[in-house]
Amino acid sequence: MREKDLKSKIVILLSLLLIICRCDLSDSVRDRVVHKELFDYNWLFKKGDIKEARNLDYDDSSWEIINLPHDFSIREPFSKKWASCTGYLPGGIAWYRKHFTLPEKFRDKKVFILFDGIYKNSSVWLNGKKIGFRPYGYISFYYDITPYLNFGENENVIAVRVDHSDYADSRWYTGSGIYRHVWLIVKEKIYIPIWGTFITTPYVTRDIAKINVETVVKNETEKSSKCTVINTVIDTSGRVKSEVRSSYNIPPKSEHKFVQAMNVDHPELWSPDKPYLYTLETKVLNGGKIVDKEVSKIGIRHFYFSADSGFFLNGDNIKIKGVCLHHDLGPLGAALNEKVLEKKIKLLKEAGCNAIRTSHNPPSPELLDLCDKYGMLVMCEAFDEWARGKKKWIKGRNVGFEKGDAGKGVYFSLDGYNKYFEEWGVKDIKDMILRDRNHPSIILWSIGNEIDYHNDPYSFEKGKPSPYELVTIAKKLVSAVKEIDTTRPVTAALANIPMSNKIGLPEVLDVVGYNYQEKYYSEDHKKYPDRIIIGSENGHSYEAWLAVKNNVYISSQFLWTGADYLGEAWIFPFRSFPSGLLDLCLHRKPRFYFRKCLWTDDPTLFLVTKRHKRPDRTVLDLGKLDSLSNEDVVKIMERFSRSSHWNYEEGEDIAITCYTNCDEVELFLNNKSQGVKYRVEGSKPELTWIIPYKKGILKAIGKKNGEVVCSYELKTAGKPAQLLVFSDKNKIKADYRDVAFIEVRIADENGVLVPNADNRVYFRVKGPGKLIAVCNGNPASTQSFVSDNIGAYNGKCVGIIQSTFNPGKIQIVVSSRGLVSDTLSIVSY
C-alpha cells in the first residue's frame, strides 16, 4: 500500500472512531436491540464521471474528505452560462464513496442504508455490486444491503454516483449531491420494516382519545415465530398513559400486520398554539426478548374541512395562515442543516404563520419534525410536474416567453422529473406517504403544483397535449395516496381554474387548491356548493388576505413565499427570487412586519420610508430584456424592496408608512410631534405621513386602549466608521451540526447602522468552529457564499459558524478596510 493511501485510510479510520464515540444518541437511536447510526461523516467526494469509482478496489486516496449533507453546486461560481431557473449555478456528475467496517456481531442481522435525499439520478454500489437507482431528487429511499456486506476486519465501500448533468431541470434551485442525511440501520431478522408503523387518532374529544396503531412485523427466519407487539403511550413527564399488547405466530419468510387500539384519558391535544407531543414506544418481542423497538412522536388531534365553514381543528374553526417554502437554505444551498431550518421556522411563527406548504416536493424529515414540534400545519406536496415537462427558464424568468415553442433549448428547457414520472410517479408518492404519515402536522397531501398551468404544456389549442390527460393521472395519484392513508384529504394547487373546471379535475380532489385565483372564490362557491376551496398559493397583498378573512368558507392562504429562495431568477446577476418575509440571511424584511400585524395580536410597529416624488422611471419588462445594466438592477431593487432608514436630502418630502396593529400612533421628528394617526380595528395595518426630511431621530409610539405598547425609531446615519458584530446564540453544541448566525453591521461613529454601506467584510474564526457560509441577502449579488468575505448589503451581512466535535471558546474577528474591527466569542459545549 502506498504511503499516501495508508495515511488517507488512517485519517478516515481515526475520524470514524471519533464520530462513533461522539454519536448523538438522541438523534440516532442505539441500544442492544436496534442500531441506527447517522452515516454522514468521512465520505470521499470527486466531481466528474469516473466509471471505475464503483469498484471496491478503486484508488480514491486523492479525493476530498467531506461530511454530509453536501451540495456540490453551491460551491461553484455563479455564471450566466448556466440557467436562471436554477440560480445560475451548474449541476454535473459527481461521485461519493465511503469506507467502513461492521463487527462480526452484525453478520446474522438485517442491514439497511437509508438516504433521506440525493439530487438526483443516484446509482448506488456496495463492494462493486450495483444495488439500486433512484431518479427523483427529493424522495427518501433505502436498500437492504445485507447480501453485499463484509464483516469483521474486511472493509466495505459504498459508492454513489449522482447525475445532475441536465442542470436546467427545475423551476427553482435544487442543489446537487447527497444533500440530506444518510442512516445505517441494523435489525434482527424479526423486525419492523422501515416506515412500518402507522399511527392514527380516529376519535378525539377533550375527555378521551382513541389511538390506532398498525405495526408490520417481518419474520425472515426459517421458522414460525410467536411475536408480541407492545405499544405504549408516554406523556412528556414520562408517565404511561396507555398500553396495549397482542401476539401472533408469524410463518417463516412472511410478515404480519398487527392492528391495535388504545385509549388516552383527558388527552393533551396537538394544535399550532399548543403542539403537545406524546411518545409512542413500539416493541416487538420474540421468546420473551425484545427484538425490535421503534420510538415515534405523536400528536393527538382531529380535523376536517367544510365546504361552507372552512377548517376545523379539535373543534375550533381556525384560519390557516400559511407560507410556501422551497427546500434551500440560502447560503447553504440545498445542504440540510436542522438548526438553520429551525431558525427559519421560529421566525415564521413569530410572524403569525401556522402552516407550511412544502413547495413543490417531499420535504426533509427534519422539516416535518420541526413542524410537529412548533405547531405548523403542513400541506405536504409531491410534484411540480407529471408526465410532461414545464418550461424552466434559462436566460431569465419568462425571458423568451413570446418565442413560444421555438424558444426550447435557448430560452427554456423541458428537462426534469417528467421523463421518469410514468415509471416512478406512483412509487415516489407512495413512499412519501409511507414515510410521513405519522406526522400530526400534516393535514393535506398535495399531488401536484400548477399542473394545469395554461400552455405549460396543457391546452385545448391544436398541437398541445390534451388537458384531459391531467384527470387520468390525477385519479391514479389520488388512488395511490388513499391506498396508504385515508385519514387526510388529497389536494392539488391549481393555477387555471376555468380550464380545470371544464375537464372535471377538481372533482377528483377532496380539497381544491386555488393559486392566485381569488377572483373565482365567490363564483365557484355558488356554482359548486360542495367543493372545498382553499388558497394554496397567494400574493402578499392586503386584498388577498381579505379574501380569506371575509369569507368563512375559505380557510387558508399560503403566501409566496415565507423566505427568499435561490433560483427562478430574473436576468443575471439576479440569482434568487425576493418574494419572502425573510431574506436569504433570514433577516426580517419590511413585509414580515406587515404580515405580523395581520396575523398576530402582538403589539407591532415598524417604519418604512421612501421619497414622496421619485424621478420618473420606465418600468422594466423583465421578460423582454436580454441583459441588465447596473442602473437596471437599481431600478428593479427599488421596485421590489422597501427601505427602513432615515437618510435623505434635507427638505425633500418623505413618505413614511407605519405598519402597525395599534389603535393609534404618534410620529415624532427630533422630539417634535408630526401628528397622531388612528387605525380602525380590522382595517389595513398601515398609517402614512408625508413630511419634509430633516436629519435626526424619527420615532413612532404606538398605543392600545390608551396605553403605550410599543415604539420604533430610525436615526440618521453618518459615514461608515466601525463594524458591530452580534450572534443569535452565545453557545452551540459541539456536535458538528449546530450553528450560530454572526451578523455584522456597518455603523457610524455613534453606532447607527449605515443603510447604504456595502463595504467588504472579512471573517476570521479561531477555536473549535468553522465558517461554513457568508451572505448579504442581496438577490442581485453573485458573490460566492463559500468564502471568508463578502460585501455588505443595506449595511449588513452574515457569517454562519458551525461547531466541531470539540468544545471550547470560538472567537470570531470581523474586519473591513478603513473601519474599526470587532470581535465576538461564543462557547461550544
C-alpha positions, 0 to 999 in steps of 0.5 A: 500500500502506498504511503499516501493511501495508508495515511488517507485510510488512517485519517478516515479510520481515526475520524470514524472512531471519533464520530462513533464515540461522539454519536448523538444518541438522541438523534440516532437511536442505539441500544442492544436491540436496534442500531441506527447510526447517522452515516454522514461523516468521512465520505470521499467526494470527486466531481466528474464521471469516473466509471471505475469509482464503483469498484471496491478496489478503486484508488480514491486516496486523492479525493476530498474528505467531506461530511454530509449533507453536501451540495456540490453546486453551491460551491461553484461560481455563479455564471450566466452560462448556466440557467436562471431557473436554477440560480445560475449555478451548474449541476454535473456528475459527481461521485461519493464513496465511503469506507467502513467496517461492521463487527462480526456481531452484525453478520446474522442481522438485517442491514439497511442504508437509508438516504433521506435525499440525493439530487438526483439520478443516484446509482448506488454500489456496495463492494462493486455490486450495483444495488439500486437507482433512484431518479427523483431528487427529493424522495427518501429511499433505502436498500437492504444491503445485507447480501453485499456486506463484509464483516469483521476486519474486511472493509466495505465501500459504498459508492454513489454516483449522482447525475445532475448533468441536465442542470436546467431541470427545475423551476427553482434551485435544487442543489446537487449531491447527497444533500440530506442525511444518510442512516445505517440501520441494523435489525434482527431478522424479526423486525419492523420494516422501515416506515412500518408503523402507522399511527392514527387518532380516529376519535378525539374529544377533550375527555378521551382519545382513541389511538390506532396503531398498525405495526408490520412485523417481518419474520425472515427466519426459517421458522414460525415465530410467536411475536408480541407487539407492545405499544405504549403511550408516554406523556412528556413527564414520562408517565404511561398513559396507555398500553396495549399488547397482542401476539401472533405466530408469524410463518417463516419468510412472511410478515404480519400486520398487527392492528391495535387500539388504545385509549388516552384519558383527558388527552393533551391535544396537538394544535399550532398554539399548543403542539403537545407531543406524546411518545409512542414506544413500539416493541416487538418481542420474540421468546420473551426478548425484545427484538425490535423497538421503534420510538415515534412522536405523536400528536393527538388531534382531529380535523376536517374541512367544510365546504361552507365553514372552512377548517376545523381543528379539535373543534375550533374553526381556525384560519390557516395562515400559511407560507410556501417554502422551497427546500434551500437554505440560502447560503447553504444551498440545498445542504440540510442543516436542522438548526438553520431550518429551525431558525427559519421556522421560529421566525415564521411563527413569530410572524403569525404563520401556522402552516407550511406548504412544502413547495413543490416536493417531499420535504426533509424529515427534519422539516416535518419534525420541526413542524410537529414540534412548533405547531405548523400545519403542513400541506405536504406536496409531491410534484411540480410536474407529471408526465410532461415537462414545464418550461424552466427558464434559462436566460431569465424568468419568462425571458423568451416567453413570446418565442413560444415553442421555438424558444426550447433549448435557448430560452427554456428547457423541458428537462426534469422529473417528467421523463421518469414520472410514468415509471416512478410517479406512483412509487415516489408518492407512495413512499412519501406517504409511507414515510410521513404519515405519522406526522400530526402536522400534516393535514393535506397531501398535495399531488401536484403544483400548477399542473394545469398551468395554461400552455405549460404544456396543457391546452385545448389549442391544436398541437398541445397535449390534451388537458384531459390527460391531467384527470387520468393521472390525477385519479391514479395519484389520488388512488395511490395516496388513499391506498396508504392513508385515508385519514387526510384529504388529497389536494392539488394547487391549481393555477387555471381554474376555468380550464380545470373546471371544464375537464372535471379535475377538481372533482377528483380532489377532496380539497381544491387548491386555488393559486392566485385565483381569488377572483373565482372564490365567490363564483365557484362557491355558488356554482359548486356548493360542495367543493372545498376551496382553499388558497394554496398559493397567494400574493402578499397583498392586503386584498388577498388576505381579505379574501380569506378573512371575509369569507368563512368558507375559505380557510387558508392562504399560503403566501409566496413565499415565507423566505427568499429562495435561490433560483427562478431568477430574473436576468443575471446577476439576479440569482434568487427570487425576493418574494419572502418575509425573510431574506436569504440571511433570514433577516426580517424584511419590511413585509414580515412586519406587515404580515405580523400585524395581520396575523398576530395580536402582538403589539407591532410597529415598524417604519418604512420610508421612501421619497414622496416624488421619485424621478420618473422611471420606465418600468422594466419588462423583465421578460423582454430584456436580454441583459441588465445594466447596473442602473437596471438592477437599481431600478428593479431593487427599488421596485421590489424592496422597501427601505427602513432608514432615515437618510435623505436630502434635507427638505425633500418630502418623505413618505413614511408608512407605519405598519402597525396593529395599534389603535393609534400612533404618534410620529415624532421628528427630533422630539417634535410631534408630526401628528397622531394617526388612528387605525380602525380595528380590522382595517389595513395595518398601515398609517402614512405621513408625508413630511419634509426630511430633516436629519435626526431621530424619527420615532413612532409610539404606538398605543392600545386602549390608551396605553403605550405598547410599543415604539420604533425609531430610525436615526440618521446615519453618518459615514461608515466608521466601525463594524458591530458584530452580534450572534443569535446564540452565545453557545452551540453544541459541539456536535458538528451540526449546530450553528450560530448566525454572526451578523455584522453591521456597518455603523457610524461613529455613534453606532447607527447602522449605515443603510447604504454601506456595502463595504467588504467584510472579512471573517476570521474564526479561531477555536473549535468552529468553522465558517461554513457560509457568508451572505448579504441577502442581496438577490442581485449579488453573485458573490460566492457564499463559500468564502471568508468575505463578502460585501455588505448589503443595506449595511449588513451581512452574515457569517454562519459558524458551525461547531466541531466535535470539540468544545471550547471558546470560538472567537470570531474577528470581523474586519473591513478596510478603513473601519474599526474591527470587532470581535465576538466569542461564543462557547461550544459545549 
